[in-house]
Amino acid sequence: MSPPAETSTAFDGLPPLRQVIAELGLTAKRSLGQNFILDFNVTRRIARLAGPFDGMAVVEIGPGPGGLTRALLAEGAGRVLAVERDERCAPALHAIGAHYPGRLEVVFADALSIDWRSRVSGPVRLVANLPYNVAT
């Protein structure tokens, strides 16, 4: 019999995102337009559609607690530059970085105000689960 979903690990060996969010006490902030995709099947599908990456860099806008970030790294992104405004997500993102050493750089800033091009070189893909207030 499988362990309950709350305690089982995800496809990448890290705890399920729902568990990470609960442990950190995170809730999506409407003021930031946040929405957290908890289903790894969905995030992996988004990552696969954005790929293949073949080791190329990815700039991810608004990673939140890192559901899509994990999928991008698992699907072969050589390096992910994650640009997030909400510093409450730092522990989750740093845990992902520790799991994928040297492949994740997290910048806490407004994605519209940083020069991400100076931080990555070569071919780049821009991927995001856009905040509601950016997409509308």
SVG drawing of the C-alpha trace seen along z (x, -y; Angstrom):
<svg xmlns="http://www.w3.org/2000/svg" viewBox="-7 -48 34 50">
<polyline fill="none" stroke="black" stroke-width="0.4" points="0.0,0.0 1.3,-3.5 1.9,-6.1 -0.6,-9.0 0.0,-11.7 1.0,-14.2 4.1,-12.1 5.1,-10.6 7.9,-12.1 7.2,-13.7 8.8,-12.7 12.0,-14.4 12.6,-13.0 11.6,-16.3 8.5,-16.5 5.2,-17.1 4.5,-20.8 1.4,-20.8 3.5,-19.6 6.1,-22.3 3.5,-25.0 1.8,-23.7 5.1,-23.4 6.0,-27.0 2.5,-28.3 2.3,-29.8 -0.9,-31.1 -1.3,-32.7 -1.4,-36.5 -4.0,-38.1 -2.1,-41.3 0.7,-39.5 -1.7,-37.7 -0.3,-34.4 -1.7,-31.0 0.3,-27.8 0.0,-24.8 0.1,-21.8 -0.3,-19.1 3.1,-17.8 1.4,-16.3 0.5,-19.8 3.8,-21.4 5.7,-18.6 3.4,-19.0 4.1,-22.7 7.9,-22.0 7.7,-19.4 5.8,-21.8 8.4,-24.5 11.3,-22.1 13.3,-20.3 15.9,-22.2 19.0,-20.2 20.8,-22.0 19.8,-25.5 19.1,-28.2 15.5,-29.0 14.3,-32.3 11.3,-31.6 9.1,-34.5 7.2,-34.1 8.2,-30.6 6.4,-30.9 7.3,-27.8 8.8,-26.2 6.4,-23.7 7.2,-24.6 10.9,-25.2 11.2,-21.6 9.6,-20.4 11.9,-22.5 15.0,-21.2 13.7,-17.6 13.0,-18.0 16.6,-19.0 16.9,-22.8 20.7,-23.3 20.1,-26.3 17.1,-28.1 17.1,-31.8 14.0,-32.2 12.8,-35.7 10.3,-36.0 8.9,-39.0 7.7,-37.1 10.6,-36.4 8.3,-34.0 9.1,-31.5 12.9,-31.6 13.1,-28.4 11.2,-26.3 13.3,-27.7 16.6,-27.3 15.7,-23.6 15.2,-23.1 18.6,-24.7 20.2,-22.3 18.6,-19.4 19.9,-20.6 23.3,-22.1 24.6,-24.8 21.4,-24.8 19.1,-27.2 19.7,-30.9 17.0,-32.8 16.6,-36.5 14.1,-38.3 12.9,-41.2 10.2,-42.4 10.8,-40.6 10.0,-43.8 12.8,-45.7 15.8,-43.4 18.2,-42.9 17.9,-39.1 19.8,-39.0 23.0,-40.0 22.6,-36.9 22.3,-34.2 24.1,-33.6 23.4,-31.5 20.0,-30.3 17.3,-31.0 13.7,-30.1 11.3,-32.3 8.7,-30.2 6.2,-31.4 3.0,-30.6 2.2,-34.3 0.7,-36.1 -3.0,-37.0 -2.3,-40.7 0.5,-40.5 -1.6,-38.4 -4.7,-40.5"/>
</svg>
